[in-house]
Amino acid sequence: MIKMIAMAGLGAVLLSSTTAGLPADPHQPAPQSTRLSHAEILEGTDSLLQYFNQTTANLEKQVAGLSEAQLQFKPAPDKWSISQCLEHIVLSERMIFNMAKSALEKAPQPERKSEVKMTDDHLKTSITDRTHKFQAPKELQPTGIYKDTKTALTDFLAARQPVIDYIKKADVTDLRNHINDYPNGVVDGYQGLMFIAAHCARHTRQIEEIKANPNFPRQ
């Protein structure tokens, strides 16, 4: 039940803005870019790993050297602090990865690939689009436990490393052949893993927004 609730909440983030402008006919072929290109076949999962490395570096850069006061600062009583953003990212990395692995343990369904309507780039831009705000599932609501960046990043890297290890052993063709039903649409296994990194990127942008607040502590 918890996973279903979380899936619904995370699925809303994933797909609420990805269906606009896409073909309404489910029997239409998927856009060409959702299929394996020659470059993807050659690179395997390298591009996915690169995206994980990029989002890791961006998050580390944004929180490096922040004080406890800066981590705990909230732009408004109903807004998250950077500490809460970091906690949410850590909790989500673990939960989303478990859901993605469960989906990938099922039999592949290459005959359903045409049901995948979004491209990888569309998935990334849709998830990181901060003009659309969503309520996180109760299980992923943070309390602001982090008072220093070292502890937060240690927990983040510990949550992310199993994902990296999994991707390094994965076969891109197999990932693309696993088709997953989300609450509002369909993605493949490659995109299910990509969602983890994109979700991190979304909240890294939220951290940037908090730091840009005129009342953000100087130290």
CYANA upper distance limits for C-alpha pairs under 8 A (distance plus 0.5 A):
  1 MET  CA      5 ILE  CA      6.78
  2 ILE  CA      6 ALA  CA      6.66
  2 ILE  CA    139 GLU  CA      8.05
  3 LYS  CA      7 MET  CA      6.37
  3 LYS  CA     95 MET  CA      8.42
  3 LYS  CA     99 MET  CA      7.98
  4 MET  CA      8 ALA  CA      6.67
  5 ILE  CA      9 GLY  CA      6.89
  5 ILE  CA    137 PRO  CA      7.29
  6 ALA  CA     10 LEU  CA      6.47
  6 ALA  CA    137 PRO  CA      6.08
  6 ALA  CA    139 GLU  CA      7.77
  6 ALA  CA    140 LEU  CA      8.40
  7 MET  CA     11 GLY  CA      6.04
  7 MET  CA     99 MET  CA      8.48
  7 MET  CA    182 TYR  CA      7.87
  7 MET  CA    183 PRO  CA      8.02
  8 ALA  CA     12 ALA  CA      6.69
  8 ALA  CA    182 TYR  CA      8.17
  8 ALA  CA    183 PRO  CA      6.42
  9 GLY  CA     13 VAL  CA      7.30
  9 GLY  CA    134 PHE  CA      8.48
  9 GLY  CA    135 GLN  CA      7.85
  9 GLY  CA    136 ALA  CA      6.73
  9 GLY  CA    137 PRO  CA      6.15
 10 LEU  CA     14 LEU  CA      6.72
 10 LEU  CA    136 ALA  CA      8.02
 10 LEU  CA    137 PRO  CA      8.33
 11 GLY  CA     15 LEU  CA      6.42
 11 GLY  CA     16 SER  CA      8.25
 11 GLY  CA    182 TYR  CA      6.35
 11 GLY  CA    183 PRO  CA      6.29
 11 GLY  CA    184 ASN  CA      7.35
 12 ALA  CA     16 SER  CA      5.69
 12 ALA  CA    134 PHE  CA      8.23
 12 ALA  CA    183 PRO  CA      7.75
 12 ALA  CA    184 ASN  CA      7.63
 13 VAL  CA     17 SER  CA      8.41
 13 VAL  CA    127 ILE  CA      6.65
 13 VAL  CA    134 PHE  CA      7.17
 14 LEU  CA     18 THR  CA      7.75
 14 LEU  CA    123 LEU  CA      7.66
 14 LEU  CA    126 SER  CA      7.48
 14 LEU  CA    127 ILE  CA      6.03
 14 LEU  CA    195 PHE  CA      8.03
 15 LEU  CA     19 THR  CA      6.96
 15 LEU  CA    126 SER  CA      8.11
 15 LEU  CA    127 ILE  CA      8.45
 15 LEU  CA    184 ASN  CA      6.46
 15 LEU  CA    185 GLY  CA      7.15
 16 SER  CA    184 ASN  CA      7.67
 17 SER  CA    126 SER  CA      6.49
 18 THR  CA     22 LEU  CA      8.39
 18 THR  CA    118 MET  CA      7.31
 18 THR  CA    122 HIS  CA      7.40
 18 THR  CA    123 LEU  CA      7.30
 18 THR  CA    126 SER  CA      6.51
 19 THR  CA    117 LYS  CA      8.45
 19 THR  CA    118 MET  CA      8.21
 19 THR  CA    185 GLY  CA      8.28
 22 LEU  CA    117 LYS  CA      7.26
 22 LEU  CA    118 MET  CA      8.22
 23 PRO  CA     28 GLN  CA      7.58
 23 PRO  CA    117 LYS  CA      8.05
 26 PRO  CA    115 GLU  CA      6.70
 27 HIS  CA    114 SER  CA      7.84
 27 HIS  CA    115 GLU  CA      7.80
 28 GLN  CA    114 SER  CA      7.67
 29 PRO  CA    114 SER  CA      5.57
 29 PRO  CA    115 GLU  CA      7.96
 30 ALA  CA     34 THR  CA      7.06
 30 ALA  CA     35 ARG  CA      8.32
 30 ALA  CA    113 LYS  CA      7.93
 30 ALA  CA    114 SER  CA      5.22
 30 ALA  CA    115 GLU  CA      6.92
 30 ALA  CA    116 VAL  CA      6.40
 30 ALA  CA    117 LYS  CA      5.66
 30 ALA  CA    118 MET  CA      8.21
 31 PRO  CA     35 ARG  CA      8.11
 31 PRO  CA    117 LYS  CA      7.02
 31 PRO  CA    118 MET  CA      7.87
 31 PRO  CA    119 THR  CA      7.63
 33 SER  CA     37 SER  CA      7.77
 33 SER  CA    119 THR  CA      6.42
 33 SER  CA    120 ASP  CA      8.33
 34 THR  CA    116 VAL  CA      7.74
 34 THR  CA    117 LYS  CA      8.04
 34 THR  CA    118 MET  CA      7.34
 34 THR  CA    119 THR  CA      5.50
 34 THR  CA    120 ASP  CA      7.36
 35 ARG  CA    176 ARG  CA      8.47
 36 LEU  CA     40 GLU  CA      6.37
 36 LEU  CA     41 ILE  CA      6.97
 36 LEU  CA    173 THR  CA      8.20
 36 LEU  CA    176 ARG  CA      8.42
 37 SER  CA     41 ILE  CA      6.85
 38 HIS  CA     42 LEU  CA      6.87
 39 ALA  CA     43 GLU  CA      6.50
 40 GLU  CA     44 GLY  CA      6.13
 40 GLU  CA     45 THR  CA      8.18
 40 GLU  CA     47 SER  CA      8.42
 40 GLU  CA    172 VAL  CA      8.38
 41 ILE  CA    172 VAL  CA      7.94
 41 ILE  CA    173 THR  CA      8.20
 43 GLU  CA     47 SER  CA      7.48
 44 GLY  CA    171 ASP  CA      7.22
 44 GLY  CA    172 VAL  CA      5.79
 45 THR  CA     49 LEU  CA      6.77
 45 THR  CA    167 ILE  CA      7.25
 45 THR  CA    168 LYS  CA      7.55
 45 THR  CA    170 ALA  CA      7.83
 45 THR  CA    171 ASP  CA      7.62
 45 THR  CA    172 VAL  CA      6.24
 46 ASP  CA     50 GLN  CA      6.55
 47 SER  CA     51 TYR  CA      6.80
 48 LEU  CA     52 PHE  CA      6.94
 48 LEU  CA    167 ILE  CA      8.41
 48 LEU  CA    194 MET  CA      7.19
 49 LEU  CA     53 ASN  CA      6.66
 49 LEU  CA    164 ILE  CA      7.47
 49 LEU  CA    167 ILE  CA      7.67
 49 LEU  CA    168 LYS  CA      8.27
 50 GLN  CA     54 GLN  CA      6.53
 51 TYR  CA     55 THR  CA      6.67
 51 TYR  CA    194 MET  CA      8.40
 51 TYR  CA    197 ALA  CA      7.44
 52 PHE  CA     56 THR  CA      6.59
 52 PHE  CA    164 ILE  CA      8.25
 52 PHE  CA    194 MET  CA      8.50
 52 PHE  CA    197 ALA  CA      6.00
 53 ASN  CA     57 ALA  CA      6.66
 54 GLN  CA     58 ASN  CA      6.67
 55 THR  CA     59 LEU  CA      6.67
 55 THR  CA    197 ALA  CA      6.80
 55 THR  CA    198 ALA  CA      8.20
 55 THR  CA    200 CYS  CA      7.24
 55 THR  CA    201 ALA  CA      6.28
 56 THR  CA     60 GLU  CA      6.73
 57 ALA  CA     61 LYS  CA      6.59
 58 ASN  CA     62 GLN  CA      6.78
 58 ASN  CA    201 ALA  CA      8.38
 58 ASN  CA    204 THR  CA      7.86
 59 LEU  CA     63 VAL  CA      6.94
 59 LEU  CA    200 CYS  CA      8.34
 59 LEU  CA    201 ALA  CA      8.08
 59 LEU  CA    204 THR  CA      6.18
 60 GLU  CA     64 ALA  CA      6.30
 60 GLU  CA    153 LEU  CA      7.79
 62 GLN  CA    204 THR  CA      7.84
 62 GLN  CA    207 ILE  CA      7.77
 62 GLN  CA    208 GLU  CA      7.45
 63 VAL  CA    149 THR  CA      7.07
 64 ALA  CA    149 THR  CA      7.29
 65 GLY  CA    149 THR  CA      7.64
 66 LEU  CA     70 GLN  CA      6.36
 66 LEU  CA     71 LEU  CA      6.93
 66 LEU  CA    148 ASP  CA      7.98
 66 LEU  CA    149 THR  CA      7.17
 66 LEU  CA    219 GLN  CA      7.92
 67 SER  CA     71 LEU  CA      6.69
 67 SER  CA    147 LYS  CA      8.29
 67 SER  CA    148 ASP  CA      7.20
 67 SER  CA    149 THR  CA      8.38
 67 SER  CA    219 GLN  CA      6.65
 68 GLU  CA     72 GLN  CA      6.59
 68 GLU  CA    147 LYS  CA      5.42
 68 GLU  CA    148 ASP  CA      6.30
 69 ALA  CA     73 PHE  CA      6.50
 69 ALA  CA    217 PRO  CA      7.32
 69 ALA  CA    219 GLN  CA      7.66
 70 GLN  CA     82 ILE  CA      8.05
 70 GLN  CA    216 PHE  CA      7.32
 70 GLN  CA    217 PRO  CA      6.17
 70 GLN  CA    218 ARG  CA      8.25
 70 GLN  CA    219 GLN  CA      7.18
 71 LEU  CA     81 SER  CA      6.86
 71 LEU  CA     82 ILE  CA      5.43
 71 LEU  CA     83 SER  CA      5.45
 71 LEU  CA    146 TYR  CA      7.97
 71 LEU  CA    147 LYS  CA      7.08
 71 LEU  CA    148 ASP  CA      7.88
 71 LEU  CA    149 THR  CA      8.45
 72 GLN  CA     81 SER  CA      5.89
 72 GLN  CA     82 ILE  CA      6.92
 72 GLN  CA     83 SER  CA      6.27
 72 GLN  CA     84 GLN  CA      8.45
 72 GLN  CA    144 GLY  CA      7.53
 72 GLN  CA    147 LYS  CA      7.75
 73 PHE  CA     81 SER  CA      5.87
 73 PHE  CA     82 ILE  CA      7.64
 73 PHE  CA    216 PHE  CA      7.28
 73 PHE  CA    217 PRO  CA      7.92
 74 LYS  CA     79 LYS  CA      6.49
 74 LYS  CA     80 TRP  CA      6.30
 74 LYS  CA     81 SER  CA      5.06
 74 LYS  CA     82 ILE  CA      8.26
 74 LYS  CA    210 ILE  CA      8.08
 75 PRO  CA     79 LYS  CA      6.60
 75 PRO  CA     80 TRP  CA      8.02
 75 PRO  CA     81 SER  CA      7.85
 75 PRO  CA    210 ILE  CA      7.02
 75 PRO  CA    213 ASN  CA      7.33
 75 PRO  CA    215 ASN  CA      7.99
 75 PRO  CA    216 PHE  CA      8.14
 76 ALA  CA     80 TRP  CA      8.42
 80 TRP  CA     84 GLN  CA      6.19
 80 TRP  CA     85 CYS  CA      7.01
 81 SER  CA     85 CYS  CA      6.81
 81 SER  CA    144 GLY  CA      7.63
 81 SER  CA    207 ILE  CA      8.49
 81 SER  CA    210 ILE  CA      7.87
 82 ILE  CA     86 LEU  CA      6.68
 82 ILE  CA    207 ILE  CA      6.19
 82 ILE  CA    210 ILE  CA      7.65
 83 SER  CA     87 GLU  CA      6.75
 83 SER  CA    144 GLY  CA      5.44
 83 SER  CA    145 ILE  CA      7.17
 83 SER  CA    146 TYR  CA      5.72
 83 SER  CA    147 LYS  CA      7.57
 83 SER  CA    152 ALA  CA      8.49
 84 GLN  CA     88 HIS  CA      6.55
 84 GLN  CA    142 PRO  CA      5.61
 84 GLN  CA    143 THR  CA      6.50
 84 GLN  CA    144 GLY  CA      4.84
 84 GLN  CA    145 ILE  CA      7.71
 84 GLN  CA    146 TYR  CA      8.10
 85 CYS  CA     89 ILE  CA      6.69
 85 CYS  CA    142 PRO  CA      7.89
 85 CYS  CA    203 HIS  CA      6.83
 85 CYS  CA    204 THR  CA      8.47
 85 CYS  CA    206 GLN  CA      8.17
 85 CYS  CA    207 ILE  CA      7.53
 86 LEU  CA     90 VAL  CA      6.80
 86 LEU  CA    146 TYR  CA      8.32
 86 LEU  CA    152 ALA  CA      7.09
 86 LEU  CA    156 PHE  CA      8.30
 87 GLU  CA     91 LEU  CA      6.73
 87 GLU  CA    142 PRO  CA      6.23
 87 GLU  CA    143 THR  CA      8.22
 87 GLU  CA    144 GLY  CA      7.24
 87 GLU  CA    145 ILE  CA      7.62
 87 GLU  CA    146 TYR  CA      7.77
 87 GLU  CA    152 ALA  CA      7.86
 88 HIS  CA     92 SER  CA      6.44
 88 HIS  CA    140 LEU  CA      6.38
 88 HIS  CA    141 GLN  CA      7.04
 88 HIS  CA    142 PRO  CA      5.97
 89 ILE  CA     93 GLU  CA      6.50
 89 ILE  CA    156 PHE  CA      7.97
 89 ILE  CA    199 HIS  CA      8.13
 89 ILE  CA    200 CYS  CA      6.47
 89 ILE  CA    203 HIS  CA      7.74
 90 VAL  CA     94 ARG  CA      7.20
 90 VAL  CA    155 ASP  CA      7.28
 90 VAL  CA    156 PHE  CA      5.69
 90 VAL  CA    159 ALA  CA      6.82
 91 LEU  CA     95 MET  CA      6.92
 91 LEU  CA    140 LEU  CA      6.62
 92 SER  CA     96 ILE  CA      6.23
 92 SER  CA    140 LEU  CA      7.03
 92 SER  CA    196 ILE  CA      8.31
 93 GLU  CA     97 PHE  CA      6.48
 93 GLU  CA    159 ALA  CA      6.76
 93 GLU  CA    160 ARG  CA      7.11
 93 GLU  CA    196 ILE  CA      6.50
 93 GLU  CA    200 CYS  CA      8.47
 94 ARG  CA     98 ASN  CA      6.74
 94 ARG  CA    159 ALA  CA      6.43
 94 ARG  CA    160 ARG  CA      8.22
 95 MET  CA     99 MET  CA      6.84
 96 ILE  CA    100 ALA  CA      6.56
 96 ILE  CA    196 ILE  CA      6.91
 97 PHE  CA    101 LYS  CA      6.55
 97 PHE  CA    163 VAL  CA      7.30
 97 PHE  CA    193 LEU  CA      7.50
 97 PHE  CA    196 ILE  CA      7.51
 98 ASN  CA    102 SER  CA      6.68
 99 MET  CA    103 ALA  CA      6.83
100 ALA  CA    104 LEU  CA      6.75
100 ALA  CA    189 GLY  CA      7.62
100 ALA  CA    192 GLY  CA      6.30
100 ALA  CA    193 LEU  CA      6.87
101 LYS  CA    105 GLU  CA      6.68
102 SER  CA    106 LYS  CA      7.55
103 ALA  CA    178 HIS  CA      8.07
103 ALA  CA    180 ASN  CA      7.02
103 ALA  CA    189 GLY  CA      7.99
104 LEU  CA    108 PRO  CA      8.20
104 LEU  CA    175 LEU  CA      7.88
104 LEU  CA    178 HIS  CA      6.70
104 LEU  CA    189 GLY  CA      6.87
106 LYS  CA    178 HIS  CA      8.24
107 ALA  CA    178 HIS  CA      7.73
108 PRO  CA    174 ASP  CA      7.77
108 PRO  CA    177 ASN  CA      5.79
108 PRO  CA    178 HIS  CA      4.97
108 PRO  CA    179 ILE  CA      7.47
109 GLN  CA    113 LYS  CA      7.88
109 GLN  CA    177 ASN  CA      6.10
109 GLN  CA    178 HIS  CA      6.07
109 GLN  CA    179 ILE  CA      6.52
110 PRO  CA    176 ARG  CA      8.23
110 PRO  CA    177 ASN  CA      5.00
110 PRO  CA    178 HIS  CA      7.31
110 PRO  CA    179 ILE  CA      7.97
112 ARG  CA    116 VAL  CA      8.20
112 ARG  CA    179 ILE  CA      7.13
113 LYS  CA    176 ARG  CA      8.25
113 LYS  CA    177 ASN  CA      7.30
113 LYS  CA    179 ILE  CA      7.24
113 LYS  CA    188 ASP  CA      8.06
115 GLU  CA    186 VAL  CA      6.96
116 VAL  CA    179 ILE  CA      8.31
116 VAL  CA    185 GLY  CA      8.41
116 VAL  CA    186 VAL  CA      5.82
116 VAL  CA    187 VAL  CA      5.90
116 VAL  CA    188 ASP  CA      7.37
117 LYS  CA    186 VAL  CA      7.78
117 LYS  CA    187 VAL  CA      8.30
118 MET  CA    122 HIS  CA      6.54
118 MET  CA    123 LEU  CA      6.98
118 MET  CA    187 VAL  CA      8.06
119 THR  CA    123 LEU  CA      6.76
120 ASP  CA    124 LYS  CA      6.87
120 ASP  CA    191 GLN  CA      7.11
121 ASP  CA    125 THR  CA      6.70
122 HIS  CA    126 SER  CA      6.42
123 LEU  CA    127 ILE  CA      6.71
123 LEU  CA    191 GLN  CA      8.18
123 LEU  CA    195 PHE  CA      8.10
124 LYS  CA    128 THR  CA      6.69
124 LYS  CA    194 MET  CA      8.42
124 LYS  CA    195 PHE  CA      7.93
124 LYS  CA    198 ALA  CA      6.13
125 THR  CA    129 ASP  CA      6.44
127 ILE  CA    195 PHE  CA      8.29
127 ILE  CA    198 ALA  CA      6.74
127 ILE  CA    199 HIS  CA      6.92
127 ILE  CA    202 ARG  CA      6.91
128 THR  CA    198 ALA  CA      6.93
128 THR  CA    199 HIS  CA      7.44
128 THR  CA    201 ALA  CA      6.75
128 THR  CA    202 ARG  CA      4.68
128 THR  CA    203 HIS  CA      8.37
128 THR  CA    205 ARG  CA      8.15
129 ASP  CA    202 ARG  CA      7.58
130 ARG  CA    202 ARG  CA      7.51
130 ARG  CA    205 ARG  CA      8.18
130 ARG  CA    206 GLN  CA      8.11
136 ALA  CA    140 LEU  CA      6.54
136 ALA  CA    141 GLN  CA      6.60
137 PRO  CA    141 GLN  CA      6.97
146 TYR  CA    151 THR  CA      7.49
146 TYR  CA    152 ALA  CA      6.48
147 LYS  CA    151 THR  CA      8.49
148 ASP  CA    152 ALA  CA      7.16
149 THR  CA    153 LEU  CA      6.45
150 LYS  CA    154 THR  CA      6.55
151 THR  CA    155 ASP  CA      6.76
152 ALA  CA    156 PHE  CA      6.65
153 LEU  CA    157 LEU  CA      6.48
154 THR  CA    158 ALA  CA      6.64
155 ASP  CA    159 ALA  CA      6.70
156 PHE  CA    160 ARG  CA      6.65
157 LEU  CA    161 GLN  CA      6.38
158 ALA  CA    162 PRO  CA      8.05
159 ALA  CA    163 VAL  CA      8.18
160 ARG  CA    164 ILE  CA      6.98
161 GLN  CA    165 ASP  CA      6.67
162 PRO  CA    166 TYR  CA      6.57
163 VAL  CA    167 ILE  CA      6.73
164 ILE  CA    168 LYS  CA      6.72
165 ASP  CA    169 LYS  CA      7.15
166 TYR  CA    170 ALA  CA      6.77
170 ALA  CA    174 ASP  CA      8.14
170 ALA  CA    175 LEU  CA      7.83
171 ASP  CA    175 LEU  CA      6.82
172 VAL  CA    176 ARG  CA      6.69
172 VAL  CA    190 TYR  CA      7.56
173 THR  CA    177 ASN  CA      6.77
174 ASP  CA    178 HIS  CA      7.12
175 LEU  CA    188 ASP  CA      7.29
175 LEU  CA    189 GLY  CA      5.09
175 LEU  CA    190 TYR  CA      5.46
176 ARG  CA    188 ASP  CA      5.84
176 ARG  CA    189 GLY  CA      6.12
176 ARG  CA    190 TYR  CA      6.14
177 ASN  CA    188 ASP  CA      7.26
177 ASN  CA    189 GLY  CA      7.69
178 HIS  CA    188 ASP  CA      5.92
178 HIS  CA    189 GLY  CA      5.59
179 ILE  CA    186 VAL  CA      7.38
179 ILE  CA    187 VAL  CA      6.40
179 ILE  CA    188 ASP  CA      4.88
179 ILE  CA    189 GLY  CA      6.69
180 ASN  CA    186 VAL  CA      6.16
180 ASN  CA    187 VAL  CA      5.84
180 ASN  CA    188 ASP  CA      6.21
180 ASN  CA    189 GLY  CA      7.33
180 ASN  CA    192 GLY  CA      8.40
181 ASP  CA    185 GLY  CA      6.64
181 ASP  CA    186 VAL  CA      5.27
181 ASP  CA    187 VAL  CA      7.22
182 TYR  CA    186 VAL  CA      6.20
182 TYR  CA    187 VAL  CA      7.81
187 VAL  CA    191 GLN  CA      6.58
187 VAL  CA    192 GLY  CA      7.11
188 ASP  CA    192 GLY  CA      6.75
189 GLY  CA    193 LEU  CA      6.97
190 TYR  CA    194 MET  CA      6.74
191 GLN  CA    195 PHE  CA      6.52
192 GLY  CA    196 ILE  CA      7.79
193 LEU  CA    197 ALA  CA      7.95
194 MET  CA    198 ALA  CA      6.76
195 PHE  CA    199 HIS  CA      6.38
196 ILE  CA    200 CYS  CA      7.02
197 ALA  CA    201 ALA  CA      6.80
198 ALA  CA    202 ARG  CA      6.67
199 HIS  CA    203 HIS  CA      7.08
200 CYS  CA    204 THR  CA      6.61
201 ALA  CA    205 ARG  CA      6.83
202 ARG  CA    206 GLN  CA      7.10
203 HIS  CA    207 ILE  CA      6.73
204 THR  CA    208 GLU  CA      6.89
205 ARG  CA    209 GLU  CA      6.81
206 GLN  CA    210 ILE  CA      6.87
207 ILE  CA    211 LYS  CA      6.80
208 GLU  CA    212 ALA  CA      6.73
209 GLU  CA    213 ASN  CA      7.11
210 ILE  CA    216 PHE  CA      7.63
211 LYS  CA    216 PHE  CA      6.39
212 ALA  CA    216 PHE  CA      7.58
